[in-house]
Amino acid sequence: MSTLRWYRAMGFIESDHYLHVYANYYTEPGEPARAIGSRRQGLKPMAAFLHASLDEEQQLRSEFARIHVCRRFALTL
């Protein structure tokens, strides 16, 4: 990936990794309900944007269609 190479060439260091999980009703109707622990009466979850640990990646990929690894970069000035 050229973007990752650019960050590294500019002196950025990867400081963290985590997952972005997109749970969307229109992708798969059951995803938002699976993403939240409890429901509130009268509210129907339609979408959720969540962060998760990389150690949960395999399990989450089996439950949700859109999972992306996010890499946080830091640069000491």
Secondary structure in CASP SS format (residue, H / E / C, confidence):
PFRMAT SS
TARGET T0000
AUTHOR 0000-0000-0000
METHOD secondary structure of the structure
MODEL  1
M C 1.00
S H 1.00
T H 1.00
L H 1.00
R H 1.00
W H 1.00
Y H 1.00
R H 1.00
A H 1.00
M C 1.00
G C 1.00
F C 1.00
I E 1.00
E E 1.00
S E 1.00
D E 1.00
H E 1.00
Y E 1.00
L E 1.00
H E 1.00
V E 1.00
Y E 1.00
A E 1.00
N E 1.00
Y C 1.00
Y C 1.00
T C 1.00
E C 1.00
P C 1.00
G C 1.00
E H 1.00
P H 1.00
A H 1.00
R H 1.00
A H 1.00
I C 1.00
G C 1.00
S C 1.00
R C 1.00
R C 1.00
Q C 1.00
G C 1.00
L C 1.00
K C 1.00
P C 1.00
M C 1.00
A E 1.00
A E 1.00
F E 1.00
L E 1.00
H E 1.00
A E 1.00
S C 1.00
L H 1.00
D H 1.00
E H 1.00
E H 1.00
Q H 1.00
Q H 1.00
L H 1.00
R H 1.00
S H 1.00
E H 1.00
F C 1.00
A C 1.00
R E 1.00
I E 1.00
H E 1.00
V E 1.00
C E 1.00
R E 1.00
R E 1.00
F E 1.00
A E 1.00
L C 1.00
T C 1.00
L C 1.00
END
